[in-house]
């Protein structure tokens, strides 16, 4: 287990960390809320994250 997840392992255990690392998640919409969701998933140790957002970058968004 990576040291960066040592405190999280106290909560979910090493088996939980392994399950999260083997998990895949897809997030649709990476706007205001979606970006925070993705950050939380990364910090939780999710193994594979797919992000989908069909919006185009512009000054208004």
N, CA, C and O atoms as a Maestro MAE file, in Angstrom:
{
 s_m_m2io_version
 :::
 2.0.0
}

f_m_ct {
 s_m_title
 :::
 protein
 m_atom[244] {
  # First column is atom index #
  i_m_mmod_type
  r_m_x_coord
  r_m_y_coord
  r_m_z_coord
  i_m_residue_number
  s_m_chain_name
  s_m_pdb_residue_name
  s_m_pdb_atom_name
  i_m_atomic_number
  :::
  1 25 0.845 -1.185 0.000 1 A "UNK " " N  " 7
  2 3 0.000 0.000 0.000 1 A "UNK " " CA " 6
  3 2 0.883 1.239 0.000 1 A "UNK " " C  " 6
  4 15 1.897 1.301 0.695 1 A "UNK " " O  " 8
  5 25 0.484 2.207 -0.781 2 A "UNK " " N  " 7
  6 3 1.231 3.457 -0.841 2 A "UNK " " CA " 6
  7 2 1.041 4.242 0.448 2 A "UNK " " C  " 6
  8 15 -0.031 4.216 1.052 2 A "UNK " " O  " 8
  9 25 2.077 4.930 0.855 3 A "UNK " " N  " 7
  10 3 2.031 5.702 2.097 3 A "UNK " " CA " 6
  11 2 0.971 6.806 2.046 3 A "UNK " " C  " 6
  12 15 0.408 7.170 3.079 3 A "UNK " " O  " 8
  13 25 0.696 7.338 0.855 4 A "UNK " " N  " 7
  14 3 -0.280 8.428 0.768 4 A "UNK " " CA " 6
  15 2 -1.683 7.982 1.181 4 A "UNK " " C  " 6
  16 15 -2.522 8.821 1.508 4 A "UNK " " O  " 8
  17 25 -1.948 6.677 1.171 5 A "UNK " " N  " 7
  18 3 -3.252 6.163 1.565 5 A "UNK " " CA " 6
  19 2 -3.244 5.555 2.963 5 A "UNK " " C  " 6
  20 15 -4.219 4.914 3.353 5 A "UNK " " O  " 8
  21 25 -2.181 5.737 3.718 6 A "UNK " " N  " 7
  22 3 -2.069 5.085 5.025 6 A "UNK " " CA " 6
  23 2 -3.164 5.532 5.998 6 A "UNK " " C  " 6
  24 15 -3.705 4.707 6.733 6 A "UNK " " O  " 8
  25 25 -3.492 6.800 6.011 7 A "UNK " " N  " 7
  26 3 -4.555 7.276 6.915 7 A "UNK " " CA " 6
  27 2 -5.924 6.790 6.458 7 A "UNK " " C  " 6
  28 15 -6.771 6.439 7.279 7 A "UNK " " O  " 8
  29 25 -6.137 6.770 5.157 8 A "UNK " " N  " 7
  30 3 -7.407 6.283 4.616 8 A "UNK " " CA " 6
  31 2 -7.563 4.794 4.910 8 A "UNK " " C  " 6
  32 15 -8.677 4.314 5.118 8 A "UNK " " O  " 8
  33 25 -6.451 4.066 4.928 9 A "UNK " " N  " 7
  34 3 -6.477 2.632 5.223 9 A "UNK " " CA " 6
  35 2 -6.964 2.367 6.641 9 A "UNK " " C  " 6
  36 15 -7.547 1.317 6.909 9 A "UNK " " O  " 8
  37 25 -6.733 3.302 7.545 10 A "UNK " " N  " 7
  38 3 -7.245 3.147 8.909 10 A "UNK " " CA " 6
  39 2 -8.771 3.104 8.911 10 A "UNK " " C  " 6
  40 15 -9.375 2.466 9.774 10 A "UNK " " O  " 8
  41 25 -9.384 3.773 7.960 11 A "UNK " " N  " 7
  42 3 -10.838 3.841 7.875 11 A "UNK " " CA " 6
  43 2 -11.426 2.620 7.162 11 A "UNK " " C  " 6
  44 15 -12.370 2.008 7.660 11 A "UNK " " O  " 8
  45 25 -10.874 2.265 6.004 12 A "UNK " " N  " 7
  46 3 -11.458 1.193 5.188 12 A "UNK " " CA " 6
  47 2 -10.669 -0.109 5.239 12 A "UNK " " C  " 6
  48 15 -11.150 -1.134 4.756 12 A "UNK " " O  " 8
  49 25 -9.484 -0.093 5.808 13 A "UNK " " N  " 7
  50 3 -8.655 -1.292 5.875 13 A "UNK " " CA " 6
  51 2 -7.894 -1.528 4.581 13 A "UNK " " C  " 6
  52 15 -8.221 -0.957 3.541 13 A "UNK " " O  " 8
  53 25 -6.882 -2.372 4.658 14 A "UNK " " N  " 7
  54 3 -6.063 -2.634 3.470 14 A "UNK " " CA " 6
  55 2 -6.852 -3.357 2.391 14 A "UNK " " C  " 6
  56 15 -6.627 -3.135 1.201 14 A "UNK " " O  " 8
  57 25 -7.778 -4.224 2.798 15 A "UNK " " N  " 7
  58 3 -8.616 -4.916 1.816 15 A "UNK " " CA " 6
  59 2 -9.498 -3.917 1.067 15 A "UNK " " C  " 6
  60 15 -9.703 -4.043 -0.140 15 A "UNK " " O  " 8
  61 25 -10.014 -2.933 1.785 16 A "UNK " " N  " 7
  62 3 -10.819 -1.887 1.157 16 A "UNK " " CA " 6
  63 2 -10.015 -1.067 0.174 16 A "UNK " " C  " 6
  64 15 -10.505 -0.721 -0.902 16 A "UNK " " O  " 8
  65 25 -8.773 -0.752 0.539 17 A "UNK " " N  " 7
  66 3 -7.884 -0.010 -0.365 17 A "UNK " " CA " 6
  67 2 -7.651 -0.805 -1.647 17 A "UNK " " C  " 6
  68 15 -7.670 -0.240 -2.740 17 A "UNK " " O  " 8
  69 25 -7.432 -2.104 -1.518 18 A "UNK " " N  " 7
  70 3 -7.208 -2.947 -2.700 18 A "UNK " " CA " 6
  71 2 -8.442 -2.974 -3.595 18 A "UNK " " C  " 6
  72 15 -8.320 -2.907 -4.818 18 A "UNK " " O  " 8
  73 25 -9.631 -3.072 -2.995 19 A "UNK " " N  " 7
  74 3 -10.870 -3.070 -3.782 19 A "UNK " " CA " 6
  75 2 -11.039 -1.751 -4.527 19 A "UNK " " C  " 6
  76 15 -11.401 -1.741 -5.704 19 A "UNK " " O  " 8
  77 25 -10.778 -0.645 -3.845 20 A "UNK " " N  " 7
  78 3 -10.884 0.660 -4.492 20 A "UNK " " CA " 6
  79 2 -9.896 0.787 -5.638 20 A "UNK " " C  " 6
  80 15 -10.228 1.325 -6.694 20 A "UNK " " O  " 8
  81 25 -8.679 0.292 -5.430 21 A "UNK " " N  " 7
  82 3 -7.643 0.381 -6.457 21 A "UNK " " CA " 6
  83 2 -7.995 -0.439 -7.691 21 A "UNK " " C  " 6
  84 15 -7.566 -0.107 -8.796 21 A "UNK " " O  " 8
  85 25 -8.763 -1.497 -7.517 22 A "UNK " " N  " 7
  86 3 -9.168 -2.343 -8.644 22 A "UNK " " CA " 6
  87 2 -10.470 -1.867 -9.284 22 A "UNK " " C  " 6
  88 15 -10.906 -2.426 -10.290 22 A "UNK " " O  " 8
  89 25 -11.090 -0.841 -8.710 23 A "UNK " " N  " 7
  90 3 -12.380 -0.347 -9.193 23 A "UNK " " CA " 6
  91 2 -12.227 0.608 -10.369 23 A "UNK " " C  " 6
  92 15 -11.198 1.262 -10.537 23 A "UNK " " O  " 8
  93 25 -13.285 0.667 -11.178 24 A "UNK " " N  " 7
  94 3 -13.372 1.617 -12.289 24 A "UNK " " CA " 6
  95 2 -14.612 2.472 -12.098 24 A "UNK " " C  " 6
  96 15 -15.664 1.977 -11.694 24 A "UNK " " O  " 8
  97 25 -14.482 3.759 -12.389 25 A "UNK " " N  " 7
  98 3 -15.592 4.706 -12.237 25 A "UNK " " CA " 6
  99 2 -15.640 5.584 -13.474 25 A "UNK " " C  " 6
  100 15 -14.602 5.951 -14.025 25 A "UNK " " O  " 8
  101 25 -16.858 5.922 -13.911 26 A "UNK " " N  " 7
  102 3 -17.014 6.877 -15.001 26 A "UNK " " CA " 6
  103 2 -17.831 8.059 -14.470 26 A "UNK " " C  " 6
  104 15 -18.849 7.872 -13.804 26 A "UNK " " O  " 8
  105 25 -17.374 9.264 -14.771 27 A "UNK " " N  " 7
  106 3 -18.047 10.483 -14.321 27 A "UNK " " CA " 6
  107 2 -18.464 11.266 -15.560 27 A "UNK " " C  " 6
  108 15 -17.632 11.606 -16.401 27 A "UNK " " O  " 8
  109 25 -19.753 11.548 -15.664 28 A "UNK " " N  " 7
  110 3 -20.278 12.335 -16.778 28 A "UNK " " CA " 6
  111 2 -20.476 13.768 -16.310 28 A "UNK " " C  " 6
  112 15 -21.156 14.017 -15.315 28 A "UNK " " O  " 8
  113 25 -19.887 14.694 -17.023 29 A "UNK " " N  " 7
  114 3 -19.996 16.113 -16.684 29 A "UNK " " CA " 6
  115 2 -18.921 16.515 -15.698 29 A "UNK " " C  " 6
  116 15 -19.000 16.191 -14.513 29 A "UNK " " O  " 8
  117 25 -17.920 17.220 -16.187 30 A "UNK " " N  " 7
  118 3 -16.781 17.596 -15.350 30 A "UNK " " CA " 6
  119 2 -16.822 19.102 -15.106 30 A "UNK " " C  " 6
  120 15 -15.801 19.787 -15.168 30 A "UNK " " O  " 8
  121 25 -18.005 19.591 -14.833 31 A "UNK " " N  " 7
  122 3 -18.167 21.012 -14.529 31 A "UNK " " CA " 6
  123 2 -17.867 21.296 -13.077 31 A "UNK " " C  " 6
  124 15 -16.947 20.720 -12.495 31 A "UNK " " O  " 8
  125 25 -18.649 22.188 -12.494 32 A "UNK " " N  " 7
  126 3 -18.417 22.611 -11.115 32 A "UNK " " CA " 6
  127 2 -18.400 21.475 -10.118 32 A "UNK " " C  " 6
  128 15 -17.459 21.360 -9.333 32 A "UNK " " O  " 8
  129 25 -19.418 20.633 -10.130 33 A "UNK " " N  " 7
  130 3 -19.495 19.530 -9.171 33 A "UNK " " CA " 6
  131 2 -18.634 18.355 -9.617 33 A "UNK " " C  " 6
  132 15 -17.937 17.751 -8.801 33 A "UNK " " O  " 8
  133 25 -18.678 18.030 -10.894 34 A "UNK " " N  " 7
  134 3 -17.940 16.876 -11.404 34 A "UNK " " CA " 6
  135 2 -16.451 16.933 -11.138 34 A "UNK " " C  " 6
  136 15 -15.832 15.905 -10.863 34 A "UNK " " O  " 8
  137 25 -15.864 18.119 -11.216 35 A "UNK " " N  " 7
  138 3 -14.423 18.233 -10.980 35 A "UNK " " CA " 6
  139 2 -14.077 17.913 -9.530 35 A "UNK " " C  " 6
  140 15 -13.036 17.316 -9.257 35 A "UNK " " O  " 8
  141 25 -14.947 18.307 -8.596 36 A "UNK " " N  " 7
  142 3 -14.713 17.973 -7.185 36 A "UNK " " CA " 6
  143 2 -14.913 16.477 -6.931 36 A "UNK " " C  " 6
  144 15 -14.210 15.875 -6.120 36 A "UNK " " O  " 8
  145 25 -15.877 15.892 -7.631 37 A "UNK " " N  " 7
  146 3 -16.113 14.454 -7.504 37 A "UNK " " CA " 6
  147 2 -14.884 13.680 -7.967 37 A "UNK " " C  " 6
  148 15 -14.435 12.755 -7.290 37 A "UNK " " O  " 8
  149 25 -14.343 14.061 -9.121 38 A "UNK " " N  " 7
  150 3 -13.161 13.381 -9.648 38 A "UNK " " CA " 6
  151 2 -11.986 13.531 -8.689 38 A "UNK " " C  " 6
  152 15 -11.261 12.565 -8.446 38 A "UNK " " O  " 8
  153 25 -11.790 14.709 -8.150 39 A "UNK " " N  " 7
  154 3 -10.700 14.910 -7.191 39 A "UNK " " CA " 6
  155 2 -10.863 13.985 -5.984 39 A "UNK " " C  " 6
  156 15 -9.891 13.385 -5.525 39 A "UNK " " O  " 8
  157 25 -12.071 13.870 -5.478 40 A "UNK " " N  " 7
  158 3 -12.328 13.000 -4.325 40 A "UNK " " CA " 6
  159 2 -12.085 11.533 -4.664 40 A "UNK " " C  " 6
  160 15 -11.557 10.782 -3.844 40 A "UNK " " O  " 8
  161 25 -12.469 11.130 -5.865 41 A "UNK " " N  " 7
  162 3 -12.236 9.748 -6.285 41 A "UNK " " CA " 6
  163 2 -10.744 9.447 -6.380 41 A "UNK " " C  " 6
  164 15 -10.292 8.380 -5.965 41 A "UNK " " O  " 8
  165 25 -9.988 10.384 -6.924 42 A "UNK " " N  " 7
  166 3 -8.535 10.210 -7.020 42 A "UNK " " CA " 6
  167 2 -7.934 10.086 -5.631 42 A "UNK " " C  " 6
  168 15 -7.112 9.205 -5.380 42 A "UNK " " O  " 8
  169 25 -8.340 10.959 -4.737 43 A "UNK " " N  " 7
  170 3 -7.812 10.930 -3.367 43 A "UNK " " CA " 6
  171 2 -8.229 9.672 -2.614 43 A "UNK " " C  " 6
  172 15 -7.580 9.283 -1.643 43 A "UNK " " O  " 8
  173 25 -9.314 9.035 -3.061 44 A "UNK " " N  " 7
  174 3 -9.777 7.805 -2.424 44 A "UNK " " CA " 6
  175 2 -9.050 6.571 -2.940 44 A "UNK " " C  " 6
  176 15 -9.189 5.486 -2.377 44 A "UNK " " O  " 8
  177 25 -8.282 6.731 -4.000 45 A "UNK " " N  " 7
  178 3 -7.494 5.614 -4.511 45 A "UNK " " CA " 6
  179 2 -8.173 4.779 -5.574 45 A "UNK " " C  " 6
  180 15 -7.757 3.648 -5.824 45 A "UNK " " O  " 8
  181 25 -9.213 5.310 -6.210 46 A "UNK " " N  " 7
  182 3 -9.872 4.572 -7.287 46 A "UNK " " CA " 6
  183 2 -8.850 4.305 -8.385 46 A "UNK " " C  " 6
  184 15 -8.098 5.199 -8.773 46 A "UNK " " O  " 8
  185 25 -8.824 3.071 -8.886 47 A "UNK " " N  " 7
  186 3 -7.803 2.660 -9.843 47 A "UNK " " CA " 6
  187 2 -7.933 3.272 -11.227 47 A "UNK " " C  " 6
  188 15 -6.938 3.693 -11.817 47 A "UNK " " O  " 8
  189 25 -9.161 3.325 -11.754 48 A "UNK " " N  " 7
  190 3 -9.356 3.846 -13.111 48 A "UNK " " CA " 6
  191 2 -10.557 4.780 -13.114 48 A "UNK " " C  " 6
  192 15 -11.648 4.411 -12.678 48 A "UNK " " O  " 8
  193 25 -10.342 5.990 -13.609 49 A "UNK " " N  " 7
  194 3 -11.414 6.983 -13.682 49 A "UNK " " CA " 6
  195 2 -11.526 7.462 -15.123 49 A "UNK " " C  " 6
  196 15 -10.549 7.914 -15.719 49 A "UNK " " O  " 8
  197 25 -12.727 7.357 -15.671 50 A "UNK " " N  " 7
  198 3 -13.000 7.863 -17.012 50 A "UNK " " CA " 6
  199 2 -13.882 9.092 -16.861 50 A "UNK " " C  " 6
  200 15 -14.899 9.056 -16.169 50 A "UNK " " O  " 8
  201 25 -13.486 10.180 -17.512 51 A "UNK " " N  " 7
  202 3 -14.241 11.429 -17.437 51 A "UNK " " CA " 6
  203 2 -14.821 11.748 -18.810 51 A "UNK " " C  " 6
  204 15 -14.118 11.697 -19.819 51 A "UNK " " O  " 8
  205 25 -16.113 12.080 -18.840 52 A "UNK " " N  " 7
  206 3 -16.797 12.396 -20.089 52 A "UNK " " CA " 6
  207 2 -17.468 13.751 -19.944 52 A "UNK " " C  " 6
  208 15 -18.246 13.973 -19.016 52 A "UNK " " O  " 8
  209 25 -17.162 14.655 -20.866 53 A "UNK " " N  " 7
  210 3 -17.799 15.967 -20.873 53 A "UNK " " CA " 6
  211 2 -17.774 16.481 -22.303 53 A "UNK " " C  " 6
  212 15 -16.706 16.691 -22.877 53 A "UNK " " O  " 8
  213 25 -18.950 16.682 -22.872 54 A "UNK " " N  " 7
  214 3 -19.036 17.102 -24.267 54 A "UNK " " CA " 6
  215 2 -19.094 18.616 -24.432 54 A "UNK " " C  " 6
  216 15 -19.212 19.114 -25.552 54 A "UNK " " O  " 8
  217 25 -19.014 19.344 -23.333 55 A "UNK " " N  " 7
  218 3 -19.061 20.800 -23.385 55 A "UNK " " CA " 6
  219 2 -17.761 21.338 -23.973 55 A "UNK " " C  " 6
  220 15 -16.703 20.727 -23.823 55 A "UNK " " O  " 8
  221 25 -17.846 22.467 -24.631 56 A "UNK " " N  " 7
  222 3 -16.657 23.124 -25.164 56 A "UNK " " CA " 6
  223 2 -16.233 24.228 -24.205 56 A "UNK " " C  " 6
  224 15 -17.069 24.894 -23.594 56 A "UNK " " O  " 8
  225 25 -14.943 24.408 -24.085 57 A "UNK " " N  " 7
  226 3 -14.405 25.436 -23.199 57 A "UNK " " CA " 6
  227 2 -14.667 26.812 -23.803 57 A "UNK " " C  " 6
  228 15 -14.375 27.060 -24.973 57 A "UNK " " O  " 8
  229 25 -15.221 27.700 -22.981 58 A "UNK " " N  " 7
  230 3 -15.442 29.078 -23.409 58 A "UNK " " CA " 6
  231 2 -15.369 29.976 -22.181 58 A "UNK " " C  " 6
  232 15 -15.322 29.489 -21.052 58 A "UNK " " O  " 8
  233 25 -15.361 31.270 -22.398 59 A "UNK " " N  " 7
  234 3 -15.270 32.218 -21.284 59 A "UNK " " CA " 6
  235 2 -16.459 32.101 -20.339 59 A "UNK " " C  " 6
  236 15 -16.322 32.354 -19.142 59 A "UNK " " O  " 8
  237 25 -17.608 31.727 -20.852 60 A "UNK " " N  " 7
  238 3 -18.812 31.670 -20.021 60 A "UNK " " CA " 6
  239 2 -18.869 30.450 -19.100 60 A "UNK " " C  " 6
  240 15 -19.662 30.424 -18.158 60 A "UNK " " O  " 8
  241 25 -18.046 29.454 -19.361 61 A "UNK " " N  " 7
  242 3 -18.106 28.268 -18.498 61 A "UNK " " CA " 6
  243 2 -16.731 27.875 -18.006 61 A "UNK " " C  " 6
  244 15 -16.594 26.899 -17.269 61 A "UNK " " O  " 8
  :::
 }
 m_bond[243] {
  # First column is bond index #
  i_m_from
  i_m_to
  i_m_order
  :::
  1 1 2 1
  2 2 3 1
  3 3 4 2
  4 3 5 1
  5 5 6 1
  6 6 7 1
  7 7 8 2
  8 7 9 1
  9 9 10 1
  10 10 11 1
  11 11 12 2
  12 11 13 1
  13 13 14 1
  14 14 15 1
  15 15 16 2
  16 15 17 1
  17 17 18 1
  18 18 19 1
  19 19 20 2
  20 19 21 1
  21 21 22 1
  22 22 23 1
  23 23 24 2
  24 23 25 1
  25 25 26 1
  26 26 27 1
  27 27 28 2
  28 27 29 1
  29 29 30 1
  30 30 31 1
  31 31 32 2
  32 31 33 1
  33 33 34 1
  34 34 35 1
  35 35 36 2
  36 35 37 1
  37 37 38 1
  38 38 39 1
  39 39 40 2
  40 39 41 1
  41 41 42 1
  42 42 43 1
  43 43 44 2
  44 43 45 1
  45 45 46 1
  46 46 47 1
  47 47 48 2
  48 47 49 1
  49 49 50 1
  50 50 51 1
  51 51 52 2
  52 51 53 1
  53 53 54 1
  54 54 55 1
  55 55 56 2
  56 55 57 1
  57 57 58 1
  58 58 59 1
  59 59 60 2
  60 59 61 1
  61 61 62 1
  62 62 63 1
  63 63 64 2
  64 63 65 1
  65 65 66 1
  66 66 67 1
  67 67 68 2
  68 67 69 1
  69 69 70 1
  70 70 71 1
  71 71 72 2
  72 71 73 1
  73 73 74 1
  74 74 75 1
  75 75 76 2
  76 75 77 1
  77 77 78 1
  78 78 79 1
  79 79 80 2
  80 79 81 1
  81 81 82 1
  82 82 83 1
  83 83 84 2
  84 83 85 1
  85 85 86 1
  86 86 87 1
  87 87 88 2
  88 87 89 1
  89 89 90 1
  90 90 91 1
  91 91 92 2
  92 91 93 1
  93 93 94 1
  94 94 95 1
  95 95 96 2
  96 95 97 1
  97 97 98 1
  98 98 99 1
  99 99 100 2
  100 99 101 1
  101 101 102 1
  102 102 103 1
  103 103 104 2
  104 103 105 1
  105 105 106 1
  106 106 107 1
  107 107 108 2
  108 107 109 1
  109 109 110 1
  110 110 111 1
  111 111 112 2
  112 111 113 1
  113 113 114 1
  114 114 115 1
  115 115 116 2
  116 115 117 1
  117 117 118 1
  118 118 119 1
  119 119 120 2
  120 119 121 1
  121 121 122 1
  122 122 123 1
  123 123 124 2
  124 123 125 1
  125 125 126 1
  126 126 127 1
  127 127 128 2
  128 127 129 1
  129 129 130 1
  130 130 131 1
  131 131 132 2
  132 131 133 1
  133 133 134 1
  134 134 135 1
  135 135 136 2
  136 135 137 1
  137 137 138 1
  138 138 139 1
  139 139 140 2
  140 139 141 1
  141 141 142 1
  142 142 143 1
  143 143 144 2
  144 143 145 1
  145 145 146 1
  146 146 147 1
  147 147 148 2
  148 147 149 1
  149 149 150 1
  150 150 151 1
  151 151 152 2
  152 151 153 1
  153 153 154 1
  154 154 155 1
  155 155 156 2
  156 155 157 1
  157 157 158 1
  158 158 159 1
  159 159 160 2
  160 159 161 1
  161 161 162 1
  162 162 163 1
  163 163 164 2
  164 163 165 1
  165 165 166 1
  166 166 167 1
  167 167 168 2
  168 167 169 1
  169 169 170 1
  170 170 171 1
  171 171 172 2
  172 171 173 1
  173 173 174 1
  174 174 175 1
  175 175 176 2
  176 175 177 1
  177 177 178 1
  178 178 179 1
  179 179 180 2
  180 179 181 1
  181 181 182 1
  182 182 183 1
  183 183 184 2
  184 183 185 1
  185 185 186 1
  186 186 187 1
  187 187 188 2
  188 187 189 1
  189 189 190 1
  190 190 191 1
  191 191 192 2
  192 191 193 1
  193 193 194 1
  194 194 195 1
  195 195 196 2
  196 195 197 1
  197 197 198 1
  198 198 199 1
  199 199 200 2
  200 199 201 1
  201 201 202 1
  202 202 203 1
  203 203 204 2
  204 203 205 1
  205 205 206 1
  206 206 207 1
  207 207 208 2
  208 207 209 1
  209 209 210 1
  210 210 211 1
  211 211 212 2
  212 211 213 1
  213 213 214 1
  214 214 215 1
  215 215 216 2
  216 215 217 1
  217 217 218 1
  218 218 219 1
  219 219 220 2
  220 219 221 1
  221 221 222 1
  222 222 223 1
  223 223 224 2
  224 223 225 1
  225 225 226 1
  226 226 227 1
  227 227 228 2
  228 227 229 1
  229 229 230 1
  230 230 231 1
  231 231 232 2
  232 231 233 1
  233 233 234 1
  234 234 235 1
  235 235 236 2
  236 235 237 1
  237 237 238 1
  238 238 239 1
  239 239 240 2
  240 239 241 1
  241 241 242 1
  242 242 243 1
  243 243 244 2
  :::
 }
}
